[in-house]
Amino acid sequence: MTDATARLDPYNEISDIDRRVFGGFVEHLGRHIYDGIFEPGHPAADESGFRTDVIDLVKELGVSTIRYPGGNFVSGYRWEDGIGPVEDRPRRLDLAWHSTETNEVGLHEFSDWLERVGSELMLAVNLGTRGTQEALDVLEYSNSSAHTAWTDRRAANGHPEPFAVTMWCLGNEMDGPWQIGHKNADDYGKLASQTAKAMRMLDPGVELVVCGSSGRGMPTFGSWERTVLEHTFDDVDFISCHSYYQEMGGNAQEFLASGVDMAKFIESVVAIADTVAATKKSEKRIMISFDEWNIWYLHNEEGGQNDKPEEQGWPVAPRLLEDQYHALDAVVFGDLMITLLQHADRVRSASLAQLVNVIAPIMTEPGGPAWKQTTFFPFSLTSRLANGRAVRVPVDAGTFESDKLGSVDKVNAVATIDEEGVSLFVVNRSVTESADLRVDLSPLVAALGRSVAVVESHLLHEDDMYAANTLESPERVGVRDASASVDSDTLTVSLPAVSWAAIRLA
């Protein structure tokens, strides 16, 4: 047992929370759209072919803004293929995922689905095989209220009013050699700057995201950000971060340090962005859009890549990237969400990649049920409970040594404060030791002028940390009461080894 102590001071403020940090990501990949959110023959399908059981789960998940349509897919996508009568839309080969895209779902259909789930649209433009003109075309089609050929087509396709998309991504992972149209930082920076300037001429209200590195381990990381921002600093609002994590070699303790890696990534990008600002003598601050993050078992134990669609021909909606998540994954996932909140001053948008079937918190079976993966719970609870402003909660619980990251805190926490109450999110990263956490609430009580009490508490932990929810056992893993209590201005909660908890005080 580890004795852990913390102090919750409401004045140890990080920032207000931008609700877009609870965003998601939907890509035309595998069974994400077809046989995922869209399955016309399913018993639960609505009149448009969207599965209502999936809609209910996405609503419960609480995603705010959803990035679409990719991802690697967008670098070869012709957005015009997804508008107009469905029967007239072309079938295309998708080089990114070696699949056939039917284009049954496009901008209009996806926008309708977003209305059903209560999320906002975040669009990515193709700067891989296309460029500035095509970005202007889709922006005009989506946002303009003027009478033009593009807006006439939009009206004829059933949407007279603009879609009014605020956030736009200037391509996707353009630093990656796997990306169609991959460019070096200098060439991409020039193209992104040119495109951003033109888009603002058409719609000055857009918020633009320039591509950062697709991982902290990329050989060009750091130099890429600096060069791209030297070109685009005055033109964009955000720079993107992408990062995925997985347990390697059965080393669960190292895996549980993933949040520290994410924090170092964010802090490095912020430092680079602020350095560029200083060289330009600018007070402007570039924000972070962490618009791809998740647990993803991208590599097998031999170091090769999982899921090779090229071995399957050119299928429609093949089963790709359908990772099964266990309790350990969900605890690390919850810690990643804590890390995002700990950097709420600069991380103003984030997108969980992805939502359904593809490395997803929600799984479906064609013609069958939909169920929650273990990662569903920390996202849905954090999205619901984390409001208002984020507050630092330093914890004294000792450390463990990470081979890659050095000394790592065994217990990590963050709190959020809103008009109705306080939420505390905490993770025990130790594989072997439980922690008896005592949080001093006296600064909070003094600031409020009244006492507080626990109104709900949730604990995610399994004695078998590799337990998972499956088609056969969809409710094997869930959350239970954390048995948290307040006595004399001290919050006490017991955290088993490898656990995540959310406590709500009012």
C-alpha positions, 0 to 999 in steps of 0.5 A: 500500500502506498500512502498518497497525499494531495491538495485541491486548491481552486486557485491553482488554476490551469485554464478554462476547458474548451469543450472541443477537447472531448472531440472524436474522429471518423474516417472512411476506414474499415468498418467505421462508416459502412457496417459501423455507423451506417448499415441500412439493413440493420434492425436498428437502422433509421430511415437514412440507414444510420444505426440508432443503437450506435447513435445512442452510444455516441451520444452517451460517449459525449463527443463534442466535435468530430474530425472528418473524413480523415486521416490518411484517407483524406489525402486521396479524397475527392470530396465532390464524389460524396455529394449529389444523388447517391446512385450517381456517385462513383466508386473509387479505390482508396490507396490509403487503406487499400479498399474500395470507397462506395461514397454512399456517405458523404458530406450531407449524410455525415452532417445529418448524422452529426445532428443526430448525435449532437456533435459539430463538424471539423473538416480536413481538406486534401493537401496530398493529391490536391491543393488550394483551389480544391480547399476553396471549393469545399469551403465555399460549398460548405460555408458560403451564403452567397449565390454561386455555382457551388452554393446552388449545388449545395441547395440542389443537394438538399441543404440551402443553408450553409453547413457553417463549419468552423474548424478546418485541418490543412491536410493530414500527417504531411510529415509521414512518408506513408502519406499520399502527397508527402512533403518536406516541411518547407514545401508543406509550410508554403502550401499550407500558408497559401491555402490558409490565406486564401481560405480566410479571404473567403471566410475570415471566421474559420479556425485553421489547424496546420499539420504538426508531427504525426508522432514525437518519435518521428525523425523530423519532430521539432524541426518540422514544427519550427519550419512549418510555423515559420511559414504559417504562424500568422495564418493558422490558429492550431498546430496538430499533435498525433500520438498512439500508445500500446503495451510492448513486450508485456511491459505494463509498467512502461505502458502506464507511463504513456501519459508522461510521454504525451505531456512531453510531446505537448510541452515540446510543441508549445515551446517550439511554437512560442519560440517562433512567436518570440522570433516574430516578436508576436504576442499570438499563441498557437494552440494545440489540436491533439486531433489523433490520440488513442491506444492502438496496437499498431505493431505486433510483438515481432515489430511488424504492422498489424492489418495488411489490407493489401493482402485482401484485394480491394474490399468494401469495408474490410475489418481493419484495426479492430483492436480489442481493449482490456482494462489496462488499456482503459486505465492508460486511456483515462490517464491520457485524458487527465494529461489533456486536461492538465494542458488545457491552457494550450490543448484547445481541441482533441480528437479521439481516433476513432469512434466505431469499430476502428480502434474504437470505444464502440464496437458493432456486429453486422446485423447484430449488437453494439457494445462498449469497449473498456475505453468507453468509460473513462471518455464518457465519464470525463466528458460528462463530469469535466466542465468549467476550468481545470485545476492542478492537483499535485500528488505525493505518492512516490515514483517508479523508473521508466526505461524511456521516461525516467522518474514517473509519478505513481499517482496522477490527478487533475480536477475541474471546477464549475458552478455546480461542483468539483470533479477529480480524476485520478489514476494509479499507475503502479502495477504492484501497489495500491494507493490510499489517497487523501486529498486536502480539501481545506483550500476548496472549502475555504474558497466556497465558504461551505462544506462539500460531499461526494455525490458520485464516484466511479472506479475502473479496475479489474483484478485481471487487467487483461479482461475485455468486453467482447461480442460474447461477453459485452459487459465483462468490464465496467465501472463501480463505486469508488467508495470515496468519502469526505471527512473533516475536509479530507477526501479519501479514496482507495486506488487498487494497482492499475486503476482510474477513478472519477469523483464528483463533489458538490 
